[in-house]
Amino acid sequence: MKTLAEYEELASKAHGHMCAGQIIGLRMAMYGMHLLGLDDPTGAQRKRLITYVEIDRCATDAITVVTGCRLGKRSLKFLDYGKMAATFCDLETGKSVRIAALETSRDRARELHPEIEEKGKQQIVAYREMHDEELFSHNWVDVQIPPQELPGGKSPRASCAKCGEGINFGRGVTTQETTLCRACAGGGYYSLLHN
């Protein structure tokens, strides 16, 4: 594992700036790796980790820097719960730990550094210093990861009976008569404009 300062440099380059959310994400991932006993998640141990993130904010980019987990590698899973939390799953041992940022950490940052007026700067300084237990709660959890969700997993490919687009990893909506993509089945995030 790298030092927090080394991860900060990498995260700042990857994300474009350094902020309190980045520090929380780095610390959260480092704590998760510590609890799982992983010391080289982006190197020799890179294929044994899957991470579930519960928010699409700065912390998520920082978590990827420490863990090496990426959406494109199918080792990062995004669940939009709106929580500053992540679950780290070691595929080799079967152990998983969910870590959530404590709401009290903001108050603690104010207590530690009342001399810093700007909240973001105050949190950055404090979050670097605080103990893991002051920043996070953690719980050992059971995560059932189906084979089609694993990195490198293969599954049958289907075509949507309405739009003809390909559907991977069993993401289609199948009825007795046909298979539709989620968008054509009424679950799309977009609607087609007619020319």
N, C-alpha and C positions, 0 to 999 in steps of 0.2 A: 504494500500500500504506500501511496505517496503521502506527503504531509498535507495539512489543510491549505497551507500557502501555495503548494505546487498545484493542488486541485483548483484553487481559486484562479490561478493564472490560466489554466486550461478552460475552466468554466467561463471566465470573462471573454476569452477568445471565441468560444463556441456560441455563447449567448449574446454577446455584444456589449455587455456591461456587467458590473458587479452590484448586487443589491442584497437586501436581507433575505429575500426568498432563495437566492442562490446559495447563501451561507446555510440556510436551513436544509436545503436539498443536499448539499455536500455532506453536512454533518449527519443527516438522516441516513444517507447511503453508507457512510463510513461506519456508523453505529450498527447498521444492519449487517455489514460485512464482518464486523467484529463479533457480533452475537452468533453469526453462522460459522465463524472460524475461517472465513475466506480471506486470504491475503493477496491474491493475484486475480481479481475478477475480470480484468481486461486481458490477461495473458493466459497462462496455463489452465486456469479454472474457468475460462470464458464460456464454455459450452455447458456448464452445469447450473447456470443461474437464469431464472426468469423473474422479472420484476413487474408488479402491478402498481401503477400510479393512479391516484384518485382525484387528481386535479391537473388542469392544463395551464399551469403558471410557471414562473421562473424556476421553481424548485425541480420541476420535472427535467428540464435541460441539465441541471446540475447533477441530478441522480444518474443520468446517462453517462456523464463524464466519469463518475466513480465506478459504476457497474459495467459499463460497456454495452448495456442492454439497449437495443434499438428496435423501433417499430419494423423497419425493413428486414431485420434479422429474425423477427417474430419472437424476440426475447423480452420485449417491452410490451406490456398490455395496458391500455388506457381505459379506465372505468370512470365515467364522469359523475363522481359523487360530490364534487365540490369541497373535498376535504384535503387538508395538507397532511396526507398520509400515503404510505407505500408499503407493499408487502414484498418481501424478498424470499424467493423460493430456491432452495438448493436441490436440484434434481438428483444429485448423487446420494444425498443422505435422506431426502424426503422431508427435511425440516423447513419450516416457513415461519417467518417472523413479520408481524405487522407493526409498523412504527407510525405514530401520529404525533404531530406537533402539539404541545400543550398551550392552551390559551393563556395560561399564567406566565408564559415566557415573555410576553410583551411587557407585563407589569414588572417582571424581574429585570428586564433591560432598563426600564426607567429607574428602578432602585439602584442598579449598579452604576449607571452613568447619567445622573441628573444634570451634569455639567454640559452635556451634548444636547442642544435644543432640537435639532432636526431629528425627527423620529426614525427615519430610515438609517441615518448614520449611527444613531444611538443603538439601534438593533444590530447593525453590522458588527459594531465593536463588541457589544454584549454577547451576541450569538457565537462569536469566536471564542469567548472566554468561558461561557457557562458549561457546566457538567452536562453530560448526556441526559441524566435524570431530571435536570431542570428544564431541558428543552423538549423531551419526548416521553411518551408512554410507549410501552411495547408489550405485545402479547404473542405468544407462540400460537400459531393457528394451523389448521388443516386446510390445504388447498388442493382440490382435485382438478388436475389438469388433463383434459381429454387428449388423446393422441393427435387429433387434428389441430390442436393448439400449440404443439411442441415445435421448436425451431426445426426446419428441415422436413417437417411432416408433409406427407402427401395425402391427397384425397381425390375422389372422383371429381371431374369437372363436368358441369352441366351448362346448358344454354337456356336462357330465359325464353319461354314460349311466346312472349309478347314483343320484347325489344331485340332479342337475338344475342344479347351480350353474354359473355362467359361468366360463370359463377364458380368461384373456388371455395374450398374448405367447408362445404356443406352450408353455405350461407343463404341458399335459396329457400323459398317458401314452397313446399311441395304439397299438393292436394292429390286426390285420387286420380285426377285427370292429367295434371300438368305440373311443371316447375316454373316458378316466376322468380325474378330477382326481387329483393326487398322493395326497391323503388316502384316497380310495376305492381307489386302486391299492395301498394298503398302506404308504404313506410319510407318513402324517399324524403331526403332533406331538400330536394329541388323539385320544381315542376317545369315541364317542357314548355317553351314558348314556340308558338307556331309562326312560321315565316309567311 
